Amino acid sequence: MSIETAKAVDADNLVIPIINFSNFLTGSPSQRLQTAKSILYGFRTAALLKAQAPDLKESFEIGREGEEELPNNWPPITPEDGDAKEFKRDHASFPRLIAGDNTLRLLHYPPAKASVFRENKLQVRAGEHTDYGSITLLFQDDRGGLQVKSPKGTFVDATPVPGTVVVNAGDLLARWSNDLIKSTLHRVVEPPPKEGQEIGEEGVYPARYSMAYFCNPNFDRMIEAIEGTYGGEMGERKYEGINSGEYLVQRLAATY
């Protein structure tokens, strides 16, 4: 497939394109088709190893309501207090957007001494992993450090591009597509020095901030390869059908 598009990463057979999604929302049928092809092309490059050192990060997560064992801890305010009143109204306006099993994660990677990474070559800010659900939308600052594993098995810097959102395919999307769309292995390491900057032995890498919005299928849905992704030249179905909620719980239990 030949896709003409700007690229955030193009190294070691790994291509991460920059896609103008507005063409899909407001463009002509041909522009929308081209955008869809570009998205598929971006997903069809690039798999789970246990981290050898603890992650250097902390996070605050906002998930779905109704979990008795894992409730959201909201601030002690009443529905009529200031911004809470506006939030309640907005919340009620978008039931389709907030009724699913999606999760918003606010991530903070604290400043870290350069010696931490030099003394332990396996130390990273977030160990290599794939995301569990269908799609992840990542909003990140300009510090860098995100790396994606290429088809050749090397990690390539996914340098931040201003004004863009990183879109990552997860495990359940890979199962849906019978691996036509890859679940991308990625990690966060110490950021590369900026031009003209040197980080000495006693230097400190600055903090990194990002927000990840994890889009997951409803917990009660069965995830099976869709027709057209297997059979004939496409090969056999690679995965048995699995309940979305059960799979996510299994992955979380294995990780934590």
Backbone torsions as a table, in degrees:
resi	resn	phi	psi	omega
1	MET	NA	133.3	178.5
2	SER	-107.0	114.1	-179.3
3	ILE	-119.6	120.4	178.0
4	GLU	-90.4	108.0	-179.1
5	THR	-158.6	156.4	175.1
6	ALA	-68.8	155.7	-175.2
7	LYS	-127.8	134.8	172.7
8	ALA	-82.2	-34.1	178.3
9	VAL	-138.8	135.2	174.7
10	ASP	-148.1	85.7	-176.6
11	ALA	-156.6	145.5	176.5
12	ASP	51.3	44.3	179.9
13	ASN	65.1	12.9	177.0
14	LEU	-107.1	123.1	179.6
15	VAL	-123.1	123.1	172.7
16	ILE	-115.1	105.2	-175.8
17	PRO	-80.7	157.1	169.7
18	ILE	-99.8	117.9	-172.1
19	ILE	-115.9	128.8	175.9
20	ASN	-83.3	98.2	-173.5
21	PHE	-72.8	-15.2	-180.0
22	SER	-61.7	-27.4	177.9
23	ASN	-64.4	-30.1	178.7
24	PHE	-74.5	-30.6	-177.1
25	LEU	-83.2	-37.1	-172.2
26	THR	-126.1	-2.2	-175.1
27	GLY	-82.4	179.2	177.5
28	SER	-71.9	167.3	177.7
29	PRO	-54.9	-39.5	-179.9
30	SER	-68.6	-37.0	177.5
31	GLN	-67.5	-37.9	178.8
32	ARG	-67.0	-39.7	178.0
33	LEU	-64.2	-43.3	179.8
34	GLN	-62.9	-39.4	177.8
35	THR	-64.0	-42.9	178.5
36	ALA	-61.5	-40.5	178.1
37	LYS	-64.5	-38.7	179.4
38	SER	-64.9	-40.0	178.5
39	ILE	-64.0	-46.0	179.6
40	LEU	-62.4	-41.0	178.9
41	TYR	-61.1	-40.5	179.6
42	GLY	-65.2	-33.5	-179.3
43	PHE	-78.9	-22.9	-170.7
44	ARG	-88.7	33.5	168.5
45	THR	-126.9	164.0	-176.6
46	ALA	93.1	NA	NA
47	ALA	NA	NA	NA
48	LEU	NA	119.0	178.8
49	LEU	-119.4	144.2	-179.4
50	LYS	-78.2	138.0	-177.8
51	ALA	-63.5	142.8	-179.6
52	GLN	-92.4	-7.3	178.9
53	ALA	-148.4	152.4	-178.8
54	PRO	-65.1	148.1	178.0
55	ASP	-69.2	146.9	175.8
56	LEU	-101.7	75.4	-177.6
57	LYS	-159.8	164.1	170.5
58	GLU	-138.2	156.0	-176.6
59	SER	-145.4	156.7	175.0
60	PHE	-125.4	123.2	-172.9
61	GLU	-116.3	142.7	175.4
62	ILE	-121.1	114.7	-177.2
63	GLY	-118.6	-165.7	-177.3
64	ARG	-72.0	155.8	176.6
65	GLU	-82.9	163.6	174.0
66	GLY	96.7	1.3	178.0
67	GLU	-88.4	108.0	-176.2
68	GLU	-64.9	-37.8	-177.2
69	GLU	-83.1	-22.9	-178.2
70	LEU	-131.5	67.0	-177.7
71	PRO	-74.0	153.1	171.3
72	ASN	-72.8	131.1	-179.4
73	ASN	-94.1	88.0	-178.8
74	TRP	-80.1	153.4	177.6
75	PRO	-60.4	153.3	-178.1
76	PRO	-76.7	76.2	177.5
77	ILE	-129.0	158.2	178.9
78	THR	-93.0	159.3	-178.5
79	PRO	-59.4	-15.2	-177.0
80	GLU	-101.1	3.0	-178.0
81	ASP	-82.2	114.7	169.4
82	GLY	38.6	-116.9	-176.5
83	ASP	-62.3	-25.8	-179.0
84	ALA	-61.7	-35.8	179.5
85	LYS	-64.4	-43.7	178.7
86	GLU	-66.7	-40.3	-179.5
87	PHE	-62.8	-41.0	-179.9
88	LYS	-61.6	-40.4	179.9
89	ARG	-66.3	-44.5	178.3
90	ASP	-63.8	-40.2	-179.7
91	HIS	-58.6	-41.3	-178.7
92	ALA	-73.6	-18.2	-176.7
93	SER	-81.0	-17.9	-174.3
94	PHE	-126.5	56.8	-176.6
95	PRO	-60.6	-35.3	-178.6
96	ARG	-66.8	-32.3	-175.7
97	LEU	-78.9	-28.5	-174.3
98	ILE	-109.2	-0.3	-175.7
99	ALA	-86.2	-11.5	-176.1
100	GLY	-83.4	-160.5	-176.5
101	ASP	-110.8	42.4	-179.4
102	ASN	-88.0	159.9	-178.1
103	THR	-136.5	134.8	173.2
104	LEU	-103.8	125.0	-179.8
105	ARG	-118.9	123.0	175.4
106	LEU	-96.8	122.3	-171.7
107	LEU	-114.3	134.9	175.7
108	HIS	-128.7	119.8	174.2
109	TYR	-102.7	105.3	-173.9
110	PRO	-63.1	160.5	173.7
111	PRO	-55.6	144.6	-177.5
112	ALA	-139.4	138.8	178.3
113	LYS	-66.7	143.0	179.2
114	ALA	-60.7	-31.7	-178.0
115	SER	-63.2	-26.8	179.5
116	VAL	-60.6	-41.2	-178.3
117	PHE	-79.6	-31.2	-178.5
118	ARG	-75.9	-33.7	-179.2
119	GLU	-76.7	-27.7	178.6
120	ASN	-128.6	100.9	-175.5
121	LYS	-64.7	-16.7	-179.8
122	LEU	-90.2	-6.4	-176.7
123	GLN	-72.5	130.9	175.6
124	VAL	-137.1	170.0	176.9
125	ARG	-78.5	-33.2	174.3
126	ALA	-148.2	121.9	-176.2
127	GLY	-64.2	160.1	-177.0
128	GLU	-64.8	137.7	-175.7
129	HIS	-165.1	164.9	167.9
130	THR	-108.3	156.5	175.3
131	ASP	-81.6	154.1	-168.9
132	TYR	-88.1	-33.3	-170.0
133	GLY	-87.5	-137.1	-177.8
134	SER	-99.3	-59.4	-178.5
135	ILE	-136.5	142.9	174.0
136	THR	-118.5	132.2	173.9
137	LEU	-105.2	118.9	-176.5
138	LEU	-111.5	122.5	174.0
139	PHE	-107.6	122.2	-174.0
140	GLN	-131.7	158.3	175.6
141	ASP	-79.6	-169.2	-173.9
142	ASP	-95.5	12.2	-175.7
143	ARG	-71.7	-33.0	-177.5
144	GLY	83.8	-176.2	-178.9
145	GLY	116.3	-19.4	177.4
146	LEU	-72.2	131.3	177.5
147	GLN	-129.2	146.6	-179.7
148	VAL	-121.4	139.1	-178.9
149	LYS	-81.2	129.1	-178.1
150	SER	-84.6	167.0	176.1
151	PRO	-58.7	-23.3	178.8
152	LYS	-81.5	-5.9	178.1
153	GLY	91.9	9.1	177.8
154	THR	-104.2	151.9	177.3
155	PHE	-90.6	130.8	-176.4
156	VAL	-116.1	136.5	178.2
157	ASP	-63.5	129.5	172.0
158	ALA	-100.1	78.5	-174.3
159	THR	-60.4	130.9	-179.5
160	PRO	-58.0	137.1	176.2
161	VAL	-114.7	118.7	-177.0
162	PRO	-54.7	139.3	175.9
163	GLY	78.1	12.3	-178.6
164	THR	-120.0	162.7	175.5
165	VAL	-120.9	131.5	177.0
166	VAL	-79.8	125.4	178.9
167	VAL	-109.4	119.6	-175.7
168	ASN	-119.6	134.9	177.1
169	ALA	-84.0	140.7	-179.1
170	GLY	-107.5	-177.7	-174.1
171	ASP	-61.8	-42.2	-176.2
172	LEU	-70.0	-31.5	174.6
173	LEU	-67.9	-36.9	176.2
174	ALA	-63.1	-40.3	178.6
175	ARG	-68.2	-39.7	177.5
176	TRP	-58.7	-40.7	-174.6
177	SER	-95.2	7.2	-178.9
178	ASN	56.0	39.5	180.0
179	ASP	69.7	11.0	170.8
180	LEU	-62.4	-37.7	171.9
181	ILE	-104.0	126.9	-174.6
182	LYS	-86.2	141.9	169.0
183	SER	-85.8	113.2	-165.8
184	THR	-83.5	126.8	174.9
185	LEU	-76.9	129.9	-178.7
186	HIS	-147.9	167.8	-179.9
187	ARG	-155.2	172.1	174.5
188	VAL	-125.1	123.1	179.9
189	VAL	-115.4	-178.3	175.4
190	GLU	-61.7	139.9	-175.4
191	PRO	-69.8	147.4	176.1
192	PRO	-67.3	144.9	178.3
193	PRO	-60.6	145.0	175.5
194	LYS	-73.2	163.3	-176.4
195	GLU	-55.3	127.5	179.4
196	GLY	82.0	1.3	-177.6
197	GLN	-101.9	140.6	175.7
198	GLU	-125.1	134.3	176.6
199	ILE	-106.3	105.0	-178.6
200	GLY	-75.9	-178.2	-178.0
201	GLU	-58.6	-35.1	-179.4
202	GLU	-98.8	8.6	-179.4
203	GLY	-71.6	166.9	-178.6
204	VAL	-128.0	128.6	173.7
205	TYR	-77.8	133.9	-176.6
206	PRO	-69.6	166.9	179.0
207	ALA	-66.6	155.2	175.0
208	ARG	-125.8	138.1	178.2
209	TYR	-124.7	141.5	175.4
210	SER	-154.4	163.1	174.9
211	MET	-128.5	127.4	179.4
212	ALA	-115.8	126.4	176.7
213	TYR	-108.5	109.0	-175.9
214	PHE	-91.9	117.1	178.7
215	CYS	-95.5	118.7	-177.2
216	ASN	-122.1	148.3	173.1
217	PRO	-63.5	158.6	174.8
218	ASN	-56.2	143.4	-173.9
219	PHE	-60.0	-25.3	-174.7
220	ASP	-92.7	6.6	-175.4
221	ARG	-91.0	142.8	172.4
222	MET	-86.0	134.2	-179.8
223	ILE	-106.5	113.4	179.7
224	GLU	-134.7	151.9	177.9
225	ALA	-58.8	131.1	-178.1
226	ILE	-78.7	153.8	180.0
227	GLU	-59.1	141.7	-178.5
228	GLY	98.6	-10.4	178.1
229	THR	-103.5	3.1	178.9
230	TYR	-153.0	165.4	-178.9
231	GLY	95.5	143.7	179.0
232	GLY	62.4	-131.7	-178.8
233	GLU	-68.0	-19.3	-179.6
234	MET	-73.9	-15.2	-179.2
235	GLY	87.3	-178.9	-176.7
236	GLU	-80.2	163.9	174.6
237	ARG	-67.2	130.0	-174.1
238	LYS	-88.6	-23.2	-173.3
239	TYR	-128.6	143.3	170.2
240	GLU	-74.0	153.1	176.0
241	GLY	-62.3	146.5	-178.6
242	ILE	-145.4	147.0	176.0
243	ASN	-71.9	132.3	-176.0
244	SER	-57.7	-49.1	-179.0
245	GLY	-61.9	-42.5	179.7
246	GLU	-62.6	-41.1	-179.0
247	TYR	-64.4	-45.6	-178.8
248	LEU	-63.1	-40.9	178.4
249	VAL	-64.7	-41.1	178.0
250	GLN	-60.8	-45.1	-178.8
251	ARG	-65.9	-41.7	179.2
252	LEU	-64.4	-40.9	179.3
253	ALA	-64.9	-39.2	180.0
254	ALA	-69.0	-30.4	-177.0
255	THR	-82.1	-42.6	-172.6
256	TYR	-108.2	NA	NA
